[in-house]
Amino acid sequence: MRTPGKIAFITLPAFAAAALALVVAVEAWVRLSWDPHRGTPGFFLTDAVRGQRLAANYTGWFAGVPVHINSLELRDPREYPLPKRSNTVRILVLGDSVTFGHGSVYETTYPYLLEQRLKRWRPDVDWQVWNAAVPGYNTSQELAQLLEVGDRFHPDVVVVGFFENDLIDNHPVRQPGHVHSIAARVLSAARRHLYSLELYKKVYLTARWRLSGSNEYRRRLEHMGSEEALLATASDASVLPQQQLTPFERMTDEQVRQVKCIYGMTPNPAVPAAVQRDAGFPAWLETVRAFQQLTREGRYRIVFFANDVPPICPDGDVFYDGGSRALDTFYLRVLGDGTPAVSSYDEFLHVRPSQMPNATAHPIGNANALKAGVLFDFLRDRVLVDSAHSSHGMQR
């Protein structure tokens, strides 16, 4: 008769060996079926404070375009020393997928195009525009990111890219517990090296959803599916004609005033008030105030850039108000309370949607060039005036 000790001695090692063999087999199967165009796994790593971050030195695909994340976790093929030269002006750009360049080749993301405009303006200055945006981030995650990297990066200016969905799910920045930090490091290592990790995660979330019936697990599954779709889209979108920068028409102020959109939405002045009643608004506002406090304390020179675009008229090749101007004005008033703030909204009213690909969602090509122009003009005229008189950069 087998004793419990003998059963445990024989059964547990056998079970562990079988489980390990299964894991190895699944990992081998996933690697054999892996599309090499996707690059290595681990575009996102787990972060104990920010939830997720970009993996340093990642090379692969995201949203149909090749991407490279350098050793500083910036979307940039170049590497940079942290110490600055005497003539360096470093601009750190924070944001979400719009600023990162979802679906856009690196050379037509608006932070890169901003850098090119600055270099043409003042070639004697060593301009560095660092794109630290992370797809999916909200304003509180961007604040946590700045608090983590700011003292190391020493930016002269910090541009915080804002998009309307940044109001969702903001939380106060808090330091994690010891266990949470260890778990984040373990998960990050697994996400970087295990090709099959996402498969296990999907099985786990599906089981939890089926057993609990909770919509929270269903939403996490849907979000995971959308991320997988973005990382799996390896068709080279860089060859699309919309990626190219081409001349575009700019309407006069008088032409804009004469725009009529017969089938468009009627402006609703109550929209800003409705936004303030949203459950996520107080936490977002608190985060914005925290950014503004950093400016008042002199720690960082913050500039908010609202990636606002008016809707497209359904019966003409024009952008029109449709009630969104009131919302843009409201956002600028909140963001500009003690901090410089600018929006791309008005400039888009002066151009044709047909010449601004994906402008209202994830812009590419000319739409990013227009944003870079708006931001360049604002920084040159309102923020970088010191460097217009000196080639020695700007000190924090």
Secondary structure as GFF3:
##gff-version 3
##sequence-region A 1 396
A	DSSP	alpha_helix	4	32	.	.	.	ID=ss1
A	DSSP	three_ten_helix	36	38	.	.	.	ID=ss2
A	DSSP	beta_strand	44	47	.	.	.	ID=ss3
A	DSSP	beta_strand	51	54	.	.	.	ID=ss4
A	DSSP	beta_strand	59	62	.	.	.	ID=ss5
A	DSSP	beta_strand	65	68	.	.	.	ID=ss6
A	DSSP	beta_strand	88	94	.	.	.	ID=ss7
A	DSSP	alpha_helix	97	100	.	.	.	ID=ss8
A	DSSP	three_ten_helix	106	108	.	.	.	ID=ss9
A	DSSP	alpha_helix	110	121	.	.	.	ID=ss10
A	DSSP	beta_strand	126	131	.	.	.	ID=ss11
A	DSSP	alpha_helix	139	153	.	.	.	ID=ss12
A	DSSP	beta_strand	157	162	.	.	.	ID=ss13
A	DSSP	three_ten_helix	164	167	.	.	.	ID=ss14
A	DSSP	alpha_helix	178	193	.	.	.	ID=ss15
A	DSSP	alpha_helix	197	212	.	.	.	ID=ss16
A	DSSP	alpha_helix	215	232	.	.	.	ID=ss17
A	DSSP	three_ten_helix	237	239	.	.	.	ID=ss18
A	DSSP	three_ten_helix	241	243	.	.	.	ID=ss19
A	DSSP	alpha_helix	253	257	.	.	.	ID=ss20
A	DSSP	alpha_helix	271	277	.	.	.	ID=ss21
A	DSSP	alpha_helix	281	296	.	.	.	ID=ss22
A	DSSP	beta_strand	302	306	.	.	.	ID=ss23
A	DSSP	alpha_helix	324	335	.	.	.	ID=ss24
A	DSSP	beta_strand	341	343	.	.	.	ID=ss25
A	DSSP	alpha_helix	345	349	.	.	.	ID=ss26
A	DSSP	three_ten_helix	353	355	.	.	.	ID=ss27
A	DSSP	alpha_helix	366	378	.	.	.	ID=ss28
A	DSSP	pi_helix	379	383	.	.	.	ID=ss29
A	DSSP	three_ten_helix	385	388	.	.	.	ID=ss30
###
